[in-house]
Amino acid sequence: MAFDTDRKYWGWGVSSVTFPPDRLKLMNQFLGARFGKPGAAPVPVPSLDELKMPDPVLGIPVEFAHIVSDGRFDRATHTYGKAFRDIVRALTGDFTAAPDLVAYPKTEDDVVALLAWAQRERVAVIPFGGGSSVAGGIEPPRNGREQFGGVISLDLCELDQVLEIDTESRCARVQGGTYGPALEKQLRPHGYTLRHFPQSFEFSTVGGWIATRAGGHYATLYTHIDDFVESLRVVTPSGILQTRRLPGNGAGPQEERVLIGSEGILGIITEAWLRLQDIPLCRAGCSILFESFIDGVAACRELAQSGLFPGNARLIEREETLFMGAGDGRHHLLVLGFESPSFPQEDKLHAATEICARHNGRAKEVSVRNRDVDHSSETTADQWKQAFMRAPYMRDEVVRMGYVIETFETCTTWANFPALDKAVRHAARHAMRRQCGDGMITCRFTHLYPDGPAPYYTVIAPGKPGLQLQQWDAIKEAVSLALVEAGATITHHHSVGKDHRPYYLSQNDPLSLTMLKAARHAVDPTGIMNPGTLLPD
């Protein structure tokens, strides 16, 4: 059995990585100036022995003794995801929701046997990829736990291999527990990459990406993991479901489209055939400065409809550029980039900068890299990428200083964006003033489509000791209702889980939910798979 012992049980990432002290000091100064007082001294992290964790109600079955653990570290690291609510509860030492057991199957046969045992004993099974859910997707059931004989978290980290590569079709058969870095490391010697880089890349898995319909690196064209899935192999309580490998298929509804985004309620994704890409060698990028966020929005719309398909096109509001270390806080920033394995990208970049210029955008720090020839030093885009990957570490430290800080992400049409943006900002500001006395909200675009953007909002507000959860829950509800009422999705790429479930259910046609429930009953008649997630109990 193996789970990285350096992984934090209370927050993001690993204990050996800390957020740079100078950046944290700057962040604290910024927030102190913004809210009129500095953050509190960071609350201490409880030790493993200090955690409030009940004894397991399940004993380890003899036949699974070699792959199942009831240790405190294993149970703690499989209790929560990485959302604000998770961090706050973990810092208080509240691990009363811990699973009873954690399983680390080494083979698909182990997964089959574990599900058969769980179905027989009516044990709830929580599929676990990398544990990076920010929507309550890996948390044991919050309600109705007494309906089960116990809860087991099923972690696929031992199933972490690229099993086969089809070079003619440029596809690979990959096990579901393969983490992002391990996948890229195994593909690189063959000259391939999946090029799917969500913010959670280092601590998330292939199976987790597929189960949650994760959004990745590309701002246009290949925005979600869906675009890379050729076929799936899924272990369900009723048997193994294997879909066919086909580039395209018009024969009826596609099974993959039901399984992708099913969040563990239909089974465990043990394998996937994934469409690969050649490693990009030619890149061109720059930063575009805008005096007006509205001008940046207009530029993004034209870029999305131009057919240029930039790999990177992140529009970031001015305040966010400052505290993320990617700008001076005086300009809104568009991080723009193109890439190809074969062809120089300067012409595409030039066409994109001309589009931005028509909307009063000013290009700077142009970077051209053709076949590993670097014509520039570190740019704002590089700084933003580093800040993007460090952001969860920063978020945790800001929470420890007593702030309420979290994000909302959604997607809507270009025509609807102005009304949505106004509604979200109004709801957030009103709720923050009522709950926290003050607060700030920023916006960035993570993905661009010809018909609309994917806005990503960050809220930060001063917290009250012991009341951070209640403050956040009120803000979360206000903004979520605003999203629903404005006709936007409750989530573009963070999944539904347990946190978004009430709003997801209100947005979907009741008949479609009935169809999904029927599909679940077909493969999981006793309802043991990730109960409380996605669908009503």
Buried (B, 14 or more C-beta within 10 A) or exposed (E): BEBEEEBBBBBBBBEEEEBEEEBBEBBBEBBBEBBEEEBEEBBEBBEBEEBEBEEBEBEBBEEBEEBBBBEBBBBBBBBBBBBBBBBBBBBBBBBEBBBBBBBBBBEBEBBBBBBEBBBEBEBBBBBBBBBBBBBBBBBBBEEEBEEBBBBBBBBBBBBBBBEEBEEEEBBBBBBBBBBBEBBBEBBEEBEBBBBBBBBBBBBBBBBBBBBBBBBBBBBBEBBBBBEBBBBBBBBBBBEBBEBEEEEEEEEEEBBBEBBBBBBBBBBBBBBBBBBBBBBBBBBBBBBBBBBEBBBBBBBBBBBBBBEBBBBBBBBBBBBBBBBBBBBEEEBBBBBBBBBBBEEBBBEBBEBBBEBBEEBBBEBEBBBBBBEEEEEBEEBBBBBBBBBBBBBBBBBBBBBBBBBBBBBBBBBBEBEBBEEBBEBBBBBBBBBBEEBBEEBBBBBBBBBBBEEBBBBBBBBBBBBBEEEBBEBBBBBBBBBBBBBBEBEBBBBBBBBBBBBBBBBBBEBEEEEEBEEBBEBBEEBBEBBBBBBBBBBEE
